[in-house]
Amino acid sequence: MEQVPSLLDDLSSPVTNGPKTDCGLTKIKQQMGSDEAQALDRAVEMIRDDAGSGRSKVYSAQWLTGVLRKHGYDISSSTVSRHVAKRCRCE
């Protein structure tokens, strides 16, 4: 029988190289057709490349979240923000 680590073991030994899984934005992209998926990739890059900050930002995670929701995709702005910043579970 496999021994399950204790809470103390898990808290003292963080897993840094766990298996990568798809984040919510990547799962949405996988549901899209080729053209839409490419447009989504371009939108993410536009957000990353936008040099503005705060309200001067033209492209933002909030903007992309709104566009995706408008077209029926259920996603949060925090999920989009993490993906754009490359801090999501698929990066």
Contacts in CASP RR format, 6 or more apart in sequence:
PFRMAT RR
TARGET T0000
AUTHOR 0000-0000-0000
METHOD contacts of the structure
MODEL  1
MEQVPSLLDDLSSPVTNGPKTDCGLTKIKQQMGSDEAQALDRAVEMIRDD
AGSGRSKVYSAQWLTGVLRKHGYDISSSTVSRHVAKRCRCE
5 13 0 8 1.000
20 89 0 8 1.000
20 90 0 8 1.000
20 91 0 8 1.000
21 89 0 8 1.000
21 90 0 8 1.000
22 30 0 8 1.000
22 89 0 8 1.000
22 90 0 8 1.000
23 79 0 8 1.000
23 82 0 8 1.000
23 83 0 8 1.000
23 88 0 8 1.000
23 89 0 8 1.000
23 90 0 8 1.000
23 91 0 8 1.000
24 75 0 8 1.000
24 79 0 8 1.000
24 83 0 8 1.000
24 88 0 8 1.000
25 40 0 8 1.000
25 44 0 8 1.000
25 75 0 8 1.000
25 79 0 8 1.000
25 80 0 8 1.000
25 83 0 8 1.000
25 88 0 8 1.000
26 83 0 8 1.000
26 88 0 8 1.000
26 90 0 8 1.000
28 40 0 8 1.000
28 68 0 8 1.000
28 73 0 8 1.000
28 75 0 8 1.000
29 37 0 8 1.000
29 40 0 8 1.000
29 41 0 8 1.000
30 37 0 8 1.000
31 73 0 8 1.000
32 40 0 8 1.000
43 59 0 8 1.000
43 64 0 8 1.000
43 67 0 8 1.000
44 64 0 8 1.000
44 83 0 8 1.000
44 84 0 8 1.000
46 59 0 8 1.000
47 59 0 8 1.000
47 60 0 8 1.000
47 61 0 8 1.000
47 63 0 8 1.000
47 64 0 8 1.000
47 84 0 8 1.000
48 84 0 8 1.000
50 57 0 8 1.000
50 58 0 8 1.000
50 59 0 8 1.000
50 60 0 8 1.000
52 58 0 8 1.000
54 60 0 8 1.000
61 77 0 8 1.000
61 80 0 8 1.000
61 81 0 8 1.000
61 84 0 8 1.000
62 77 0 8 1.000
64 80 0 8 1.000
64 84 0 8 1.000
65 75 0 8 1.000
65 76 0 8 1.000
65 77 0 8 1.000
65 80 0 8 1.000
68 75 0 8 1.000
68 80 0 8 1.000
69 75 0 8 1.000
79 88 0 8 1.000
82 88 0 8 1.000
83 90 0 8 1.000
83 91 0 8 1.000
END
